[in-house]
Amino acid sequence: MQALAGKRGHSNGSELQKYMEDSLDQKAQQARTKAQIPNVDYVHFVHYDIKMGFRACVLGVFGLPVYMDNRYCHVYCQVLPGDEAKDLPSTPEGHGHDDRFITKRVDFLSAQRSPQWLDEPVTLHPHFDERSVLLVQLFGFSPHYRPGDGRKPGKLTDSKGEAPHLNYDHPMAWGVTQLFEKNSVISGVHWLAMFKGAPNPDVLARLSKDAPAHEVLLQALKEEYLKLHDGMSLEVKIWDGRLGATDLRDGRNEIQVSTLGNKEKYVKVHQQVHQRSIDEFVLKNMDQVHKRNGPIGDRFEKERTLFEQAANGAFFKAMDEALEKAGQERLPST
């Protein structure tokens, strides 16, 4: 590098380090050359390391249809390994398999038909394979909550007055996104199209053998193996474990919504404002004074926390039962 620049070579370690820092510093380089330095998105130059893994968090779902209104929802996510990775052994650290997580902190200010989540990112450590995907599935139930005395959660059931029930084979919606390419994590906000019914086993098998994922999905749509939820989408943020969330550029990976459906429709639905917030689950059975005050005040804040405890407890219990019935492992403990 020094020879190409016509500079005398530095043999001293500290001098060489300073030379490299000065050469690679964008501001210093711009001051020397008086030229605009290209804004290089260096996340694409970070090769994946299974020890560091990648980080992920679900941001939100947008545009649930009217018949899915009035549901308390969470998103269950799992890495489906590509064919080259599925039979690899776990690393000495235990990495490489059973990479799953579920959302836990819903944003109560978000709309019931466009729920958002506030979870801290989780770190996953799957083996590298360009055919590996993240499968996301939306589950939910219609809650009926009657507040208690304010010291402990009130009574929570489903809309039929029974304990909430989930069926793993009948998610509300599902989608997938490719995780890796060119030895790196595809870092950024992935904007995904969502499909009806349960994940199609034949399509999942194709995804494990071929990439890029959006082309596999497009072909499956053409062959009518899949059916889209009209305008419904999900955003999940993914980035290499060595990077911070702020290292990512603004913008989204929109290849799916641009390829699989009508992007203008996705944008319109994404921006649509819905009136009923998730707070309504708490508010609608409180006394008239608190109903008139709306979702504000210490009493409401406390009851919201109690509702969340009850709703999450019921949801995760039902999800564990659904997973076991489907022959799968219960939810991860962390």
C-alpha contacts under 8 A as a table, 3 or more apart, distances in Angstrom:
res1	aa1	res2	aa2	distance
1	M	4	L	5.23
1	M	5	A	6.36
2	Q	5	A	5.11
2	Q	6	G	6.22
2	Q	7	K	5.04
2	Q	8	R	6.69
2	Q	9	G	5.95
3	A	6	G	5.00
3	A	7	K	5.71
3	A	8	R	7.11
3	A	9	G	7.03
4	L	7	K	7.60
10	H	13	G	7.70
10	H	15	E	6.11
10	H	16	L	5.30
11	S	15	E	7.44
11	S	16	L	6.63
12	N	15	E	5.31
12	N	16	L	6.05
13	G	16	L	5.13
13	G	17	Q	6.13
14	S	17	Q	5.10
14	S	18	K	6.24
15	E	18	K	5.15
15	E	19	Y	6.16
16	L	19	Y	5.03
16	L	20	M	6.20
17	Q	20	M	5.14
17	Q	21	E	6.16
18	K	21	E	5.09
18	K	22	D	6.10
19	Y	22	D	5.22
19	Y	23	S	6.03
20	M	23	S	5.02
20	M	24	L	6.09
21	E	24	L	5.31
21	E	25	D	5.89
22	D	25	D	5.28
22	D	28	A	6.40
22	D	29	Q	7.39
23	S	28	A	7.58
23	S	29	Q	6.51
24	L	29	Q	7.23
25	D	28	A	5.45
25	D	29	Q	6.10
26	Q	29	Q	5.10
26	Q	30	Q	6.06
26	Q	37	I	6.65
27	K	30	Q	5.12
27	K	31	A	6.22
28	A	31	A	5.13
28	A	32	R	6.37
29	Q	32	R	5.19
29	Q	33	T	6.15
29	Q	37	I	7.80
30	Q	33	T	5.25
30	Q	34	K	5.25
30	Q	35	A	5.60
30	Q	36	Q	6.31
30	Q	37	I	6.23
31	A	34	K	5.40
31	A	35	A	7.88
41	D	44	H	6.50
41	D	249	R	7.35
42	Y	45	F	5.30
42	Y	46	V	7.07
43	V	46	V	5.51
43	V	187	S	6.96
43	V	240	D	7.82
43	V	243	L	7.89
43	V	247	D	7.78
43	V	248	L	7.33
44	H	47	H	7.74
44	H	184	S	6.43
44	H	185	V	7.72
44	H	186	I	7.63
44	H	187	S	7.83
45	F	184	S	7.31
46	V	184	S	6.16
46	V	240	D	7.71
47	H	183	N	5.39
47	H	184	S	4.71
47	H	185	V	7.56
48	Y	52	M	7.88
48	Y	53	G	7.11
48	Y	128	F	7.36
48	Y	183	N	6.03
48	Y	184	S	4.89
48	Y	185	V	6.21
48	Y	240	D	7.01
49	D	52	M	5.50
49	D	53	G	6.02
50	I	53	G	4.67
50	I	95	H	7.19
50	I	96	G	7.60
50	I	125	H	5.36
50	I	126	P	6.51
50	I	127	H	6.31
50	I	128	F	7.41
51	K	93	E	7.95
51	K	95	H	7.42
51	K	125	H	6.70
52	M	125	H	7.09
52	M	240	D	7.67
52	M	241	G	5.03
52	M	242	R	6.29
53	G	123	T	6.37
53	G	124	L	5.44
53	G	125	H	4.29
53	G	126	P	6.95
53	G	240	D	6.53
53	G	241	G	5.10
54	F	123	T	5.57
54	F	124	L	5.54
54	F	125	H	6.57
54	F	185	V	7.22
54	F	238	I	6.91
54	F	239	W	5.58
54	F	240	D	4.34
54	F	241	G	4.23
54	F	242	R	7.81
55	R	121	P	5.90
55	R	122	V	5.46
55	R	123	T	4.39
55	R	124	L	6.27
55	R	238	I	5.61
55	R	239	W	5.34
55	R	240	D	6.19
55	R	241	G	5.52
56	A	121	P	5.15
56	A	122	V	5.50
56	A	123	T	6.53
56	A	124	L	7.73
56	A	236	V	7.03
56	A	237	K	5.48
56	A	238	I	4.47
56	A	239	W	6.65
57	C	103	T	7.93
57	C	119	D	6.69
57	C	120	E	6.85
57	C	121	P	4.73
57	C	122	V	6.54
57	C	236	V	5.79
57	C	237	K	5.39
57	C	238	I	6.84
58	V	75	V	7.61
58	V	103	T	7.03
58	V	117	W	6.67
58	V	119	D	7.64
58	V	234	L	7.98
58	V	235	E	6.23
58	V	236	V	4.27
58	V	237	K	6.24
59	L	116	Q	5.77
59	L	117	W	5.53
59	L	118	L	7.21
59	L	234	L	7.68
59	L	235	E	5.43
59	L	236	V	5.48
59	L	237	K	6.93
60	G	114	S	6.98
60	G	115	P	5.74
60	G	116	Q	4.03
60	G	117	W	5.95
60	G	234	L	5.77
60	G	235	E	5.51
60	G	236	V	7.31
61	V	64	L	7.54
61	V	114	S	5.34
61	V	115	P	5.65
61	V	116	Q	6.43
61	V	232	M	7.46
61	V	233	S	5.80
61	V	234	L	4.31
61	V	235	E	6.51
62	F	113	R	6.88
62	F	114	S	4.37
62	F	115	P	7.02
62	F	232	M	5.63
62	F	233	S	5.27
62	F	234	L	6.13
62	F	269	V	6.90
62	F	270	H	5.40
63	G	113	R	5.85
63	G	114	S	5.60
63	G	231	G	6.53
63	G	232	M	4.71
63	G	233	S	6.82
63	G	269	V	5.59
63	G	270	H	6.41
63	G	272	Q	7.69
64	L	68	M	6.03
64	L	69	D	7.12
64	L	113	R	4.73
64	L	114	S	6.30
64	L	232	M	6.10
65	P	68	M	5.51
65	P	69	D	7.02
65	P	113	R	7.10
65	P	232	M	7.87
66	V	69	D	5.35
66	V	113	R	7.61
68	M	71	R	6.54
68	M	113	R	7.22
68	M	172	M	7.92
69	D	112	Q	6.12
69	D	113	R	5.71
70	N	112	Q	6.22
70	N	113	R	7.89
70	N	142	S	5.67
70	N	143	P	7.63
71	R	112	Q	6.73
71	R	140	G	5.64
71	R	141	F	5.03
71	R	142	S	4.34
71	R	143	P	6.65
72	Y	112	Q	7.55
72	Y	140	G	5.20
72	Y	141	F	5.52
72	Y	142	S	6.12
72	Y	143	P	6.59
72	Y	278	I	7.63
72	Y	311	A	7.80
73	C	115	P	7.56
73	C	138	L	6.85
73	C	139	F	5.59
73	C	140	G	4.09
73	C	141	F	6.82
74	H	102	I	6.96
74	H	103	T	5.54
74	H	104	K	7.00
74	H	106	V	7.73
74	H	138	L	6.01
74	H	139	F	5.73
74	H	140	G	6.40
75	V	102	I	5.66
75	V	103	T	5.52
75	V	136	V	6.45
75	V	137	Q	5.51
75	V	138	L	4.58
75	V	139	F	6.31
76	Y	100	R	7.68
76	Y	101	F	6.20
76	Y	102	I	4.44
76	Y	103	T	6.77
76	Y	136	V	5.75
76	Y	137	Q	5.22
76	Y	138	L	6.46
76	Y	139	F	7.57
77	C	100	R	5.59
77	C	101	F	5.36
77	C	102	I	5.90
77	C	134	L	6.64
77	C	135	L	5.58
77	C	136	V	4.51
77	C	137	Q	6.44
78	Q	98	D	7.72
78	Q	99	D	5.87
78	Q	100	R	4.22
78	Q	101	F	6.53
78	Q	134	L	5.67
78	Q	135	L	5.35
78	Q	136	V	6.77
79	V	98	D	7.51
79	V	99	D	5.58
79	V	100	R	6.39
79	V	126	P	7.38
79	V	132	S	6.96
79	V	133	V	5.80
79	V	134	L	4.54
79	V	135	L	6.18
80	L	132	S	5.65
80	L	133	V	5.38
80	L	134	L	6.15
80	L	135	L	6.75
80	L	208	S	7.68
81	P	84	E	7.84
81	P	85	A	5.66
81	P	86	K	5.19
81	P	126	P	7.68
81	P	127	H	7.64
81	P	129	D	7.04
81	P	131	R	7.00
81	P	132	S	4.35
81	P	133	V	6.61
81	P	208	S	6.67
82	G	85	A	5.43
82	G	86	K	6.04
82	G	129	D	5.72
82	G	130	E	7.05
82	G	131	R	4.46
82	G	132	S	4.30
82	G	133	V	7.50
82	G	207	L	7.38
82	G	208	S	4.14
82	G	209	K	6.38
83	D	86	K	5.52
83	D	87	D	7.68
83	D	129	D	7.93
83	D	131	R	7.28
83	D	208	S	5.37
83	D	209	K	5.92
84	E	87	D	7.15
84	E	88	L	7.61
84	E	129	D	6.39
85	A	88	L	5.35
85	A	127	H	5.88
85	A	128	F	6.77
85	A	129	D	5.92
85	A	132	S	7.90
88	L	96	G	7.68
88	L	127	H	7.76
89	P	96	G	7.22
90	S	93	E	7.66
90	S	94	G	5.32
90	S	95	H	5.33
90	S	96	G	5.00
90	S	97	H	6.61
91	T	94	G	5.08
91	T	95	H	5.14
91	T	96	G	6.48
92	P	95	H	7.41
94	G	97	H	7.98
95	H	125	H	5.44
95	H	126	P	6.45
95	H	127	H	7.70
96	G	99	D	7.58
96	G	125	H	5.73
96	G	126	P	4.19
96	G	127	H	4.90
97	H	125	H	7.62
97	H	126	P	5.90
97	H	127	H	7.64
99	D	124	L	5.75
99	D	125	H	6.78
99	D	126	P	6.46
100	R	124	L	7.59
100	R	331	L	7.93
100	R	332	P	6.94
101	F	122	V	7.48
101	F	331	L	7.47
101	F	332	P	6.69
102	I	331	L	7.79
103	T	106	V	7.59
103	T	117	W	7.00
103	T	119	D	6.52
104	K	117	W	7.60
104	K	119	D	6.44
104	K	312	N	7.30
105	R	117	W	5.58
105	R	118	L	5.34
105	R	119	D	5.39
106	V	115	P	7.23
106	V	116	Q	6.02
106	V	117	W	4.32
106	V	118	L	6.05
106	V	119	D	7.78
107	D	110	S	5.53
107	D	115	P	7.08
107	D	116	Q	5.41
107	D	117	W	5.12
107	D	118	L	6.05
107	D	278	I	7.69
108	F	111	A	7.79
108	F	277	S	6.69
108	F	278	I	4.83
108	F	279	D	5.17
109	L	277	S	5.76
109	L	278	I	6.30
109	L	279	D	6.35
110	S	114	S	6.64
110	S	115	P	5.41
110	S	116	Q	5.87
110	S	277	S	5.45
110	S	278	I	6.23
111	A	114	S	4.97
111	A	115	P	5.43
111	A	116	Q	7.88
111	A	274	H	5.89
111	A	275	Q	6.79
111	A	276	R	5.67
111	A	277	S	4.06
111	A	278	I	5.82
112	Q	115	P	5.49
112	Q	274	H	7.80
112	Q	276	R	6.14
112	Q	277	S	5.33
112	Q	278	I	5.26
113	R	274	H	6.86
114	S	274	H	7.62
115	P	278	I	7.74
123	T	241	G	7.04
128	F	132	S	7.58
128	F	180	F	7.18
128	F	183	N	7.61
129	D	132	S	5.39
129	D	180	F	6.68
130	E	178	Q	7.41
130	E	179	L	7.00
130	E	180	F	4.86
130	E	181	E	5.36
130	E	182	K	7.80
130	E	183	N	7.92
130	E	211	A	6.85
131	R	178	Q	6.97
131	R	179	L	7.91
131	R	180	F	7.53
131	R	207	L	6.22
131	R	208	S	5.18
131	R	209	K	6.26
131	R	210	D	6.01
131	R	211	A	5.59
131	R	212	P	7.47
131	R	213	A	7.48
132	S	178	Q	6.31
132	S	179	L	6.19
132	S	180	F	7.16
132	S	207	L	7.60
132	S	208	S	6.29
133	V	176	V	6.23
133	V	177	T	5.35
133	V	178	Q	4.49
133	V	179	L	5.42
133	V	207	L	7.62
133	V	208	S	7.91
133	V	213	A	7.85
134	L	176	V	5.43
134	L	177	T	5.35
134	L	178	Q	6.53
134	L	179	L	6.65
135	L	174	W	7.36
135	L	175	G	5.99
135	L	176	V	4.50
135	L	177	T	6.87
136	V	174	W	5.53
136	V	175	G	5.32
136	V	176	V	5.98
137	Q	171	P	6.19
137	Q	172	M	7.45
137	Q	173	A	5.92
137	Q	174	W	4.30
137	Q	175	G	6.63
138	L	171	P	5.72
138	L	172	M	5.38
138	L	173	A	5.30
138	L	174	W	6.10
139	F	166	L	7.31
139	F	171	P	5.22
139	F	172	M	5.51
139	F	173	A	7.58
140	G	166	L	7.31
140	G	172	M	7.22
140	G	315	F	7.78
141	F	158	D	6.62
141	F	164	P	6.52
141	F	165	H	7.30
141	F	166	L	7.37
142	S	158	D	5.38
142	S	159	S	5.51
143	P	156	L	6.75
143	P	157	T	5.86
143	P	158	D	4.55
143	P	159	S	5.73
143	P	164	P	7.78
143	P	281	F	7.15
143	P	311	A	7.71
144	H	156	L	5.68
144	H	157	T	5.27
144	H	158	D	5.47
144	H	159	S	5.50
144	H	161	G	7.38
144	H	281	F	7.28
145	Y	154	G	6.81
145	Y	155	K	5.70
145	Y	156	L	4.51
145	Y	157	T	6.61
145	Y	281	F	6.86
145	Y	282	V	6.77
145	Y	285	N	6.98
145	Y	307	F	7.47
146	R	154	G	5.51
146	R	155	K	5.25
146	R	156	L	6.57
146	R	285	N	5.78
146	R	286	M	7.41
147	P	150	G	7.30
147	P	153	P	6.82
147	P	154	G	4.28
147	P	155	K	6.60
147	P	282	V	7.65
147	P	285	N	6.96
147	P	286	M	6.48
147	P	303	E	7.06
147	P	307	F	7.87
148	G	151	R	7.39
148	G	152	K	6.64
148	G	153	P	6.04
148	G	154	G	4.00
148	G	155	K	7.06
149	D	152	K	6.83
149	D	154	G	7.44
150	G	153	P	7.22
150	G	154	G	7.99
150	G	299	R	7.58
150	G	302	K	7.07
150	G	303	E	6.32
150	G	306	L	7.92
152	K	306	L	6.43
153	P	303	E	7.55
153	P	306	L	4.67
153	P	307	F	6.08
153	P	309	Q	7.16
153	P	310	A	6.10
154	G	306	L	7.43
154	G	307	F	7.25
154	G	310	A	7.73
156	L	163	A	7.93
156	L	310	A	6.62
156	L	311	A	7.05
157	T	160	K	7.42
157	T	161	G	5.12
157	T	162	E	5.23
157	T	163	A	5.18
157	T	164	P	6.08
158	D	161	G	5.37
158	D	162	E	5.44
158	D	163	A	6.03
158	D	164	P	5.10
159	S	162	E	7.40
163	A	314	A	7.55
164	P	314	A	6.40
164	P	315	F	6.93
164	P	318	A	6.44
165	H	318	A	5.40
165	H	319	M	7.93
166	L	318	A	5.68
166	L	319	M	6.13
166	L	321	E	7.97
166	L	322	A	5.92
167	N	170	H	5.36
167	N	171	P	7.03
167	N	319	M	7.89
167	N	322	A	5.36
168	Y	171	P	6.23
168	Y	319	M	7.66
168	Y	322	A	5.30
168	Y	323	L	6.19
168	Y	326	A	6.61
169	D	198	A	5.81
169	D	326	A	7.61
170	H	197	G	6.32
170	H	198	A	5.64
171	P	174	W	6.92
171	P	197	G	6.67
171	P	198	A	6.13
172	M	196	K	7.24
172	M	197	G	7.14
173	A	194	M	6.02
173	A	195	F	5.55
173	A	196	K	5.31
173	A	197	G	6.46
173	A	198	A	7.45
173	A	229	H	7.70
174	W	194	M	5.35
174	W	195	F	5.31
174	W	196	K	6.88
174	W	197	G	7.73
174	W	198	A	7.18
174	W	199	P	6.74
175	G	192	L	6.58
175	G	193	A	6.39
175	G	194	M	4.92
175	G	195	F	6.07
175	G	199	P	7.97
176	V	192	L	7.21
177	T	190	H	7.33
177	T	192	L	7.07
177	T	213	A	6.78
177	T	214	H	7.91
178	Q	186	I	7.57
178	Q	212	P	7.14
178	Q	213	A	5.66
179	L	185	V	5.81
179	L	186	I	5.59
180	F	183	N	6.72
180	F	184	S	5.52
180	F	185	V	4.52
180	F	186	I	5.30
181	E	184	S	5.49
181	E	185	V	6.51
181	E	186	I	6.47
184	S	240	D	7.88
185	V	238	I	7.93
185	V	239	W	6.51
185	V	240	D	5.80
186	I	238	I	7.28
186	I	239	W	6.99
187	S	237	K	7.62
187	S	238	I	5.22
187	S	239	W	4.19
187	S	240	D	6.44
187	S	248	L	7.32
188	G	237	K	5.68
188	G	238	I	5.48
188	G	239	W	6.05
188	G	248	L	6.22
188	G	249	R	7.35
188	G	251	G	7.87
188	G	252	R	6.44
188	G	253	N	6.61
189	V	235	E	6.40
189	V	236	V	5.68
189	V	237	K	4.25
189	V	238	I	6.35
189	V	251	G	7.23
189	V	252	R	4.86
189	V	253	N	5.87
190	H	235	E	5.59
190	H	236	V	5.35
190	H	237	K	6.05
190	H	238	I	7.41
190	H	252	R	5.99
190	H	253	N	4.85
190	H	254	E	6.73
191	W	233	S	6.82
191	W	234	L	5.83
191	W	235	E	4.68
191	W	236	V	6.84
191	W	252	R	6.45
191	W	253	N	5.95
191	W	254	E	5.46
191	W	255	I	7.90
191	W	256	Q	6.97
191	W	257	V	6.95
192	L	233	S	5.42
192	L	234	L	5.14
192	L	235	E	6.22
192	L	236	V	8.00
192	L	254	E	7.53
192	L	256	Q	5.84
192	L	257	V	6.38
193	A	228	L	7.30
193	A	229	H	7.79
193	A	231	G	7.76
193	A	232	M	6.54
193	A	233	S	4.79
193	A	234	L	6.72
193	A	256	Q	6.19
193	A	257	V	5.70
193	A	260	L	7.29
193	A	261	G	7.74
194	M	228	L	6.03
194	M	229	H	5.73
194	M	232	M	5.87
194	M	233	S	5.37
194	M	234	L	6.98
195	F	226	L	6.78
195	F	227	K	5.66
195	F	228	L	4.38
195	F	229	H	5.27
196	K	226	L	7.45
196	K	227	K	5.68
196	K	228	L	5.88
196	K	229	H	5.75
199	P	203	V	7.75
199	P	204	L	7.32
200	N	203	V	5.33
200	N	204	L	6.31
200	N	225	Y	7.25
200	N	226	L	7.41
201	P	204	L	5.06
201	P	205	A	6.12
202	D	205	A	5.06
202	D	206	R	6.31
203	V	206	R	5.01
203	V	207	L	6.24
203	V	216	V	7.80
203	V	217	L	7.50
203	V	220	A	6.76
203	V	225	Y	7.41
204	L	207	L	5.04
204	L	208	S	6.39
205	A	208	S	5.22
205	A	209	K	6.74
206	R	209	K	5.26
206	R	210	D	6.05
206	R	216	V	7.02
207	L	210	D	5.29
207	L	211	A	6.66
207	L	213	A	6.21
207	L	216	V	6.44
210	D	213	A	7.20
210	D	216	V	7.02
211	A	214	H	7.81
211	A	215	E	7.18
211	A	216	V	6.82
212	P	215	E	5.71
212	P	216	V	6.75
213	A	216	V	5.12
213	A	217	L	6.23
214	H	217	L	5.06
214	H	218	L	6.05
214	H	255	I	7.21
214	H	256	Q	5.79
214	H	259	T	7.19
214	H	260	L	7.55
215	E	218	L	4.99
215	E	219	Q	6.24
216	V	219	Q	5.30
216	V	220	A	6.27
217	L	220	A	5.00
217	L	221	L	6.15
217	L	226	L	8.00
217	L	260	L	7.61
218	L	221	L	5.09
218	L	222	K	6.31
218	L	259	T	7.22
218	L	260	L	5.82
219	Q	222	K	5.07
219	Q	223	E	6.27
220	A	223	E	5.06
220	A	224	E	6.13
220	A	225	Y	5.18
220	A	226	L	6.09
221	L	224	E	4.86
221	L	225	Y	5.80
221	L	226	L	5.02
221	L	227	K	6.68
221	L	260	L	7.93
222	K	225	Y	7.71
223	E	226	L	7.91
224	E	227	K	6.87
229	H	232	M	5.43
231	G	261	G	7.92
231	G	262	N	7.75
231	G	265	K	5.69
231	G	266	Y	4.67
231	G	269	V	5.93
231	G	270	H	7.97
232	M	266	Y	6.82
232	M	269	V	7.14
232	M	270	H	7.86
233	S	266	Y	7.12
233	S	270	H	7.58
239	W	243	L	6.84
239	W	244	G	7.88
239	W	245	A	7.14
239	W	248	L	7.82
240	D	243	L	5.55
241	G	244	G	7.65
243	L	247	D	6.28
244	G	247	D	5.33
244	G	248	L	7.61
245	A	248	L	5.92
246	T	249	R	7.75
253	N	256	Q	7.94
254	E	257	V	5.62
254	E	258	S	6.05
255	I	258	S	5.17
255	I	259	T	5.92
256	Q	259	T	5.11
256	Q	260	L	5.63
256	Q	261	G	7.80
257	V	260	L	5.53
257	V	261	G	5.57
257	V	262	N	6.91
257	V	263	K	5.48
257	V	266	Y	6.97
258	S	261	G	6.28
258	S	262	N	6.76
258	S	263	K	5.22
261	G	266	Y	7.91
262	N	265	K	5.34
262	N	266	Y	6.48
263	K	266	Y	4.97
263	K	267	V	6.17
264	E	267	V	5.12
264	E	268	K	6.18
265	K	268	K	5.09
265	K	269	V	6.14
266	Y	269	V	5.23
266	Y	270	H	5.94
267	V	270	H	5.03
267	V	271	Q	6.26
268	K	271	Q	5.32
268	K	272	Q	6.21
269	V	272	Q	5.05
274	H	277	S	7.71
276	R	280	E	6.62
277	S	280	E	5.68
278	I	281	F	5.87
278	I	282	V	7.89
279	D	282	V	5.50
279	D	283	L	6.28
279	D	295	P	6.71
279	D	304	R	7.43
280	E	283	L	4.86
280	E	284	K	5.63
281	F	284	K	6.05
281	F	285	N	7.90
282	V	285	N	6.72
282	V	286	M	7.13
282	V	303	E	7.08
282	V	304	R	6.08
282	V	307	F	6.64
283	L	286	M	5.36
283	L	290	H	7.47
283	L	291	K	6.08
283	L	294	G	7.21
283	L	295	P	6.86
283	L	300	F	7.73
284	K	291	K	6.91
286	M	290	H	6.21
286	M	291	K	6.26
287	D	290	H	5.65
287	D	291	K	6.26
288	Q	291	K	4.90
288	Q	292	R	6.11
289	V	292	R	5.30
289	V	293	N	6.41
290	H	293	N	4.95
290	H	294	G	6.16
290	H	295	P	7.93
290	H	300	F	7.35
291	K	294	G	5.20
291	K	295	P	7.86
293	N	296	I	6.64
295	P	300	F	6.18
295	P	301	E	7.65
296	I	300	F	5.96
296	I	301	E	6.82
297	G	300	F	5.50
297	G	301	E	6.23
298	D	301	E	5.06
298	D	302	K	6.11
299	R	302	K	5.26
299	R	303	E	6.23
300	F	303	E	5.03
300	F	304	R	6.00
301	E	304	R	5.09
301	E	305	T	6.41
302	K	305	T	5.19
302	K	306	L	6.35
303	E	306	L	4.93
303	E	307	F	6.01
304	R	307	F	5.04
304	R	308	E	6.16
305	T	308	E	5.10
305	T	309	Q	6.34
306	L	309	Q	5.14
306	L	310	A	6.33
307	F	310	A	5.10
307	F	311	A	5.89
308	E	311	A	5.08
308	E	312	N	5.79
309	Q	312	N	5.42
309	Q	313	G	5.95
310	A	313	G	5.17
310	A	314	A	6.15
311	A	314	A	5.21
311	A	315	F	5.94
312	N	315	F	4.92
312	N	316	F	5.94
313	G	316	F	5.50
313	G	317	K	6.14
314	A	317	K	5.23
314	A	318	A	6.13
315	F	318	A	5.17
315	F	319	M	6.06
316	F	319	M	4.84
316	F	320	D	6.05
316	F	331	L	7.79
317	K	320	D	5.22
317	K	321	E	6.33
318	A	321	E	5.11
318	A	322	A	6.15
319	M	322	A	4.97
319	M	323	L	6.11
319	M	330	R	7.88
319	M	331	L	7.59
320	D	323	L	5.15
320	D	324	E	6.16
320	D	329	E	8.00
320	D	330	R	4.94
320	D	331	L	6.05
321	E	324	E	5.20
321	E	325	K	6.12
321	E	330	R	7.73
322	A	325	K	5.14
322	A	326	A	6.24
323	L	326	A	5.06
323	L	327	G	6.33
323	L	328	Q	5.03
323	L	329	E	6.27
323	L	330	R	5.88
323	L	331	L	7.90
324	E	327	G	5.01
324	E	328	Q	5.29
324	E	329	E	6.27
324	E	330	R	6.33
325	K	328	Q	7.44
